[in-house]
Amino acid sequence: MDYIDYYKTLGISQTASSEEIKKAYRKLARKFHPDVNPNDKEAHKKFQEINEANEVLSDPEKRKKYDKYGKNWQHGEAQEQAQRQYQQSGNFGGQSFGGDFDEGHLSDFFASMFGGGRQSKARYRGDDLSATLQLNLTDVLHSHKKTITINGRNIRITIPAGIENGQVLKLKGHGDPGSNGGPNGDLHVTFSIINNTAFKKMGNDLYLTKEIDLYTAMLGGELTIDTLHGKIKLKVKPETQNNTKIRVKGKGAAIYKTEGHYGDLYVTYSVVLPQNLTDKQRQLFMELSKS
C-alpha cells in the first residue's frame, strides 16, 4: 500500500489539535461530498481519502501509531516486537547466531516474518474502509435494507430504525481483503441524517408550533396536523392560552434499534390575534371588555 500523508490530505500540520482535525474534515467533507459532486469520480475518490485520513487522525491510538510508524503504522508494533525477540534470543528456526548477527541474517528473518520470502506465512489483516451514507429523517422511521457500492463492490446493509446523525456502524469483514490468508478489514459507515420535516428534533422527541386563531383558542375546537405517522386530529380546549404545549404520545422519531417504538410529539399553540376588524367586530370586543 502506497504511503498516504493524512495530514496533507486534510491540509493540517502534524501538531494539529483534535478540534482542528474535526474542523478540517467537516470543511473538506462538505466540499467533496458525492451529493455535491454527482458523477465526479475524482471528487468521490477525494472524499474517500478524506474519510480515511479522518478515521486515523481522529483516533488518538491510531494517530499515535501513524506518527510513529508512518506507512506501516498498522503493523509497526508487530515488527518491533519480532525484532526484539530475535535480538534477545539470537536463535531462529533452530539456528543459533551467537551474540552478534549481520544485516543479512536480519533481512532474511524479516523476509520470512513479514512477506519478503517466497515461503512467507505471515498473515496481514486488510485495511479498514470508511464511507458516508446520507438519509432523510423520514427514511429511518423503520429498519430497512439498502445496497451501497464501495470500491466497485455492492454491499447490502441493514439500516436500523432511529439511526442518528453522525452515528457510525461497523460492518465486520467488508473492508479491504487481507493478505496471505489474513482477515478482511472492516467497513465503517457514517450516517448523515437530514431533517426533511417541519419538526424540530431533540433526541427521540419532535416539536412543532401550530398557529390557532383567537376564536378557536377561546371557544375550543378541533384541528388536523400532519405527523411522521400520518394525519391526526387534535382537540383544542376552550380558553387555551398562548404557548400552551400538549404532548402526543408515540408520534415522535424512531427509537434506535427498537422497531415500532417512537418518542413523543410536542405541539405548542401560538394564538394569532385577528386583524382588519370590521366596525361590528370592534364593537363586540368593546362590549366584551366592559362585561
C-alpha positions as CSV (number, residue, x, y, z in Angstrom):
1,M,0.0,0.0,0.0
2,D,1.4,3.4,-1.0
3,Y,2.2,5.9,1.7
4,I,-0.5,8.5,2.2
5,D,0.2,11.7,4.2
6,Y,-3.0,12.0,6.1
7,Y,-2.0,15.4,7.4
8,K,-1.6,16.7,3.9
9,T,-4.9,15.1,2.9
10,L,-6.7,17.2,5.5
11,G,-4.5,20.3,4.9
12,I,-3.3,20.4,8.5
13,S,0.0,20.3,10.4
14,Q,1.3,17.3,12.4
15,T,0.7,19.4,15.6
16,A,-3.0,20.0,14.8
17,S,-5.4,19.6,17.8
18,S,-8.4,17.2,17.7
19,E,-10.7,20.2,17.2
20,E,-8.6,21.4,14.2
21,I,-8.8,17.9,12.7
22,K,-12.5,17.8,13.1
23,K,-12.9,21.3,11.6
24,A,-10.7,20.5,8.6
25,Y,-12.6,17.2,8.0
26,R,-16.0,18.8,8.1
27,K,-15.0,21.5,5.7
28,L,-13.5,19.1,3.1
29,A,-16.3,16.6,3.5
30,R,-18.9,19.2,2.6
31,K,-16.8,20.3,-0.4
32,F,-16.2,16.8,-1.9
33,H,-19.4,15.0,-0.7
34,P,-20.8,12.8,-3.5
35,D,-24.2,14.6,-3.2
36,V,-22.5,17.9,-4.0
37,N,-20.4,16.4,-6.8
38,P,-22.6,13.8,-8.6
39,N,-20.9,11.7,-11.3
40,D,-17.5,13.3,-10.3
41,K,-15.1,10.3,-9.8
42,E,-12.2,12.4,-8.7
43,A,-14.3,14.1,-6.0
44,H,-15.6,10.7,-4.9
45,K,-12.0,9.4,-4.6
46,K,-11.0,12.6,-2.7
47,F,-14.0,12.1,-0.4
48,Q,-12.8,8.6,0.4
49,E,-9.3,9.8,1.1
50,I,-10.6,12.5,3.5
51,N,-12.7,9.9,5.4
52,E,-9.7,7.5,5.6
53,A,-7.4,10.3,6.9
54,N,-10.0,11.5,9.5
55,E,-10.6,7.9,10.7
56,V,-6.9,7.6,11.6
57,L,-6.1,11.1,12.9
58,S,-9.3,11.5,14.9
59,D,-8.5,8.3,16.9
60,P,-5.7,9.1,19.4
61,E,-4.3,5.5,19.4
62,K,-4.3,5.2,15.6
63,R,-2.8,8.6,15.2
64,K,0.0,7.8,17.7
65,K,0.9,4.6,15.7
66,Y,0.7,6.5,12.4
67,D,3.0,9.3,13.7
68,K,5.5,6.6,14.9
69,Y,5.4,4.1,12.0
70,G,4.1,6.1,9.1
71,K,3.3,3.8,6.1
72,N,3.5,0.6,8.2
73,W,1.5,2.0,11.2
74,Q,-0.9,-0.9,11.3
75,H,1.9,-3.5,11.6
76,G,4.7,-1.4,13.2
77,E,4.3,-2.8,16.7
78,A,4.4,-6.4,15.5
79,Q,7.6,-5.8,13.6
80,E,9.3,-4.1,16.6
81,Q,8.2,-7.0,18.9
82,A,9.6,-9.6,16.4
83,Q,12.8,-7.7,16.1
84,R,13.2,-7.6,19.9
85,Q,12.6,-11.3,20.2
86,Y,15.1,-12.0,17.5
87,Q,17.8,-9.9,19.1
88,Q,17.2,-11.3,22.6
89,S,17.2,-14.9,21.6
90,G,19.8,-14.9,18.9
91,N,18.1,-18.1,17.7
92,F,15.6,-18.5,14.9
93,G,14.4,-21.6,13.1
94,G,16.8,-23.9,15.0
95,Q,19.9,-21.8,14.1
96,S,22.0,-20.2,16.7
97,F,23.7,-17.0,15.7
98,G,25.7,-16.4,18.9
99,G,25.9,-12.9,20.3
100,D,26.1,-10.9,17.1
101,F,24.4,-11.2,13.7
102,D,24.8,-9.4,10.4
103,E,22.3,-7.5,8.4
104,G,21.9,-10.4,6.1
105,H,20.5,-12.6,8.8
106,L,18.2,-9.8,10.0
107,S,16.9,-9.2,6.5
108,D,16.3,-13.0,6.0
109,F,14.4,-13.0,9.3
110,F,12.1,-10.2,8.4
111,A,11.6,-11.5,4.9
112,S,10.3,-14.7,6.4
113,M,8.2,-13.0,9.0
114,F,6.7,-10.1,7.0
115,G,6.2,-11.3,3.5
116,G,9.6,-10.9,1.8
117,G,10.4,-14.6,1.3
118,R,8.7,-16.8,-1.2
119,Q,7.5,-19.2,1.6
120,S,6.3,-16.5,3.9
121,K,3.3,-17.5,6.1
122,A,2.8,-14.1,7.7
123,R,-0.9,-13.1,7.6
124,Y,-2.0,-9.5,7.5
125,R,-5.4,-8.0,8.1
126,G,-6.8,-5.9,5.4
127,D,-7.3,-2.1,5.7
128,D,-10.5,-0.7,7.1
129,L,-12.6,1.4,4.8
130,S,-14.8,4.4,5.5
131,A,-18.0,5.6,3.8
132,T,-20.7,8.2,4.4
133,L,-24.4,7.5,3.8
134,Q,-26.9,10.3,3.6
135,L,-30.5,9.7,4.5
136,N,-33.6,11.7,5.4
137,L,-35.2,11.6,8.8
138,T,-38.2,10.0,7.3
139,D,-36.0,7.2,5.9
140,V,-35.1,5.9,9.3
141,L,-38.6,5.5,10.9
142,H,-38.3,1.8,10.2
143,S,-35.4,-0.7,9.8
144,H,-34.7,-1.5,6.2
145,K,-32.1,-2.9,3.9
146,K,-30.1,-0.8,1.4
147,T,-27.3,-1.7,-1.1
148,I,-24.3,0.6,-1.2
149,T,-21.3,0.5,-3.6
150,I,-17.8,0.6,-2.1
151,N,-14.8,0.3,-4.5
152,G,-16.9,-1.3,-7.1
153,R,-18.4,-3.9,-4.7
154,N,-22.1,-3.9,-3.9
155,I,-22.7,-4.4,-0.1
156,R,-26.2,-4.9,1.3
157,I,-26.6,-3.5,4.8
158,T,-29.4,-3.3,7.3
159,I,-30.1,0.2,8.5
160,P,-31.7,0.1,12.0
161,A,-34.6,2.3,12.8
162,G,-33.7,5.5,14.6
163,I,-30.0,5.7,13.4
164,E,-28.7,9.1,14.5
165,N,-26.9,11.8,12.6
166,G,-23.1,11.2,12.8
167,Q,-23.5,7.6,14.1
168,V,-21.1,5.1,12.8
169,L,-21.8,1.4,12.1
170,K,-19.0,-1.1,11.7
171,L,-19.5,-3.8,9.2
172,K,-17.0,-6.5,10.1
173,G,-15.1,-8.1,7.2
174,H,-16.3,-5.7,4.5
175,G,-13.1,-3.7,4.2
176,D,-10.1,-4.5,2.0
177,P,-9.1,-8.1,1.7
178,G,-6.2,-9.4,3.9
179,S,-3.0,-10.8,2.5
180,N,-1.6,-14.3,2.8
181,G,-4.9,-15.6,4.1
182,G,-5.3,-12.8,6.7
183,P,-8.8,-11.5,7.7
184,N,-10.5,-8.7,5.8
185,G,-10.6,-5.2,7.2
186,D,-13.9,-3.6,8.4
187,L,-16.2,-1.0,6.8
188,H,-17.1,2.0,8.9
189,V,-20.3,3.7,7.6
190,T,-21.0,7.2,9.0
191,F,-24.6,8.3,8.7
192,S,-25.6,11.8,7.7
193,I,-29.3,12.2,8.7
194,I,-31.1,15.2,7.1
195,N,-34.2,16.6,8.9
196,N,-36.5,16.9,5.9
197,T,-39.5,17.7,8.1
198,A,-41.2,20.8,9.7
199,F,-40.4,19.4,13.1
200,K,-37.6,20.2,15.5
201,K,-35.9,17.1,16.7
202,M,-34.5,16.7,20.2
203,G,-33.5,13.1,21.0
204,N,-36.4,10.9,20.0
205,D,-39.0,13.7,20.5
206,L,-40.3,16.1,17.9
207,Y,-41.5,19.6,18.4
208,L,-44.0,21.7,16.4
209,T,-45.5,25.1,16.8
210,K,-49.1,25.3,15.5
211,E,-51.0,28.6,15.0
212,I,-54.6,28.8,16.1
213,D,-57.0,31.7,15.8
214,L,-58.3,33.6,18.8
215,Y,-61.8,32.2,18.4
216,T,-60.6,28.6,18.5
217,A,-58.4,29.4,21.5
218,M,-61.3,31.0,23.4
219,L,-64.2,28.7,22.4
220,G,-62.3,25.4,21.7
221,G,-62.3,23.4,18.6
222,E,-60.5,20.8,16.5
223,L,-57.7,20.9,14.1
224,T,-55.8,18.4,11.9
225,I,-52.0,18.2,11.7
226,D,-49.5,16.1,9.7
227,T,-47.1,13.9,11.6
228,L,-44.4,11.4,10.5
229,H,-47.1,8.7,11.1
230,G,-49.9,10.4,9.1
231,K,-52.6,12.9,9.9
232,I,-54.1,13.2,13.3
233,K,-56.8,15.3,14.9
234,L,-56.2,17.4,18.0
235,K,-58.9,18.8,20.3
236,V,-58.3,22.4,21.4
237,K,-59.8,23.0,24.9
238,P,-61.8,26.2,25.4
239,E,-59.8,29.1,26.8
240,T,-56.5,27.7,25.6
241,Q,-53.7,30.2,26.5
242,N,-50.9,31.3,24.1
243,N,-47.9,29.0,24.1
244,T,-49.8,26.1,25.6
245,K,-47.9,22.9,25.0
246,I,-49.5,19.4,24.6
247,R,-47.9,16.0,24.2
248,V,-49.0,13.5,21.6
249,K,-47.6,10.1,22.8
250,G,-45.8,7.9,20.3
251,K,-45.8,10.3,17.4
252,G,-42.2,11.3,17.5
253,A,-39.0,9.9,15.9
254,A,-38.0,6.3,15.9
255,I,-36.0,4.9,18.9
256,Y,-32.7,3.4,17.9
257,K,-32.9,-0.4,17.2
258,T,-36.4,-0.6,18.7
259,E,-38.7,-1.3,15.8
260,G,-42.2,0.1,16.3
261,H,-41.3,2.3,19.3
262,Y,-41.2,6.1,19.0
263,G,-40.6,9.2,21.0
264,D,-43.4,11.8,21.6
265,L,-44.6,14.8,19.6
266,Y,-45.0,18.1,21.5
267,V,-47.3,20.7,19.9
268,T,-47.2,24.3,21.1
269,Y,-50.2,26.5,20.3
270,S,-49.5,30.0,19.1
271,V,-52.6,32.2,19.3
272,V,-52.9,34.6,16.3
273,L,-54.8,37.8,17.1
274,P,-57.4,38.9,14.4
275,Q,-56.5,41.8,12.1
276,N,-58.5,44.2,10.0
277,L,-61.6,44.1,12.3
278,T,-64.9,45.3,11.0
279,D,-66.8,48.0,12.9
280,K,-69.2,45.4,14.1
281,Q,-66.4,43.1,15.4
282,R,-64.7,46.0,17.1
283,Q,-67.9,47.0,18.8
284,L,-68.4,43.4,20.0
285,F,-64.8,43.4,21.5
286,M,-65.6,46.7,23.2
287,E,-68.7,45.2,24.7
288,L,-66.8,42.2,25.9
289,S,-64.2,44.4,27.5
290,K,-66.9,46.1,29.5
291,S,-68.6,43.0,30.7
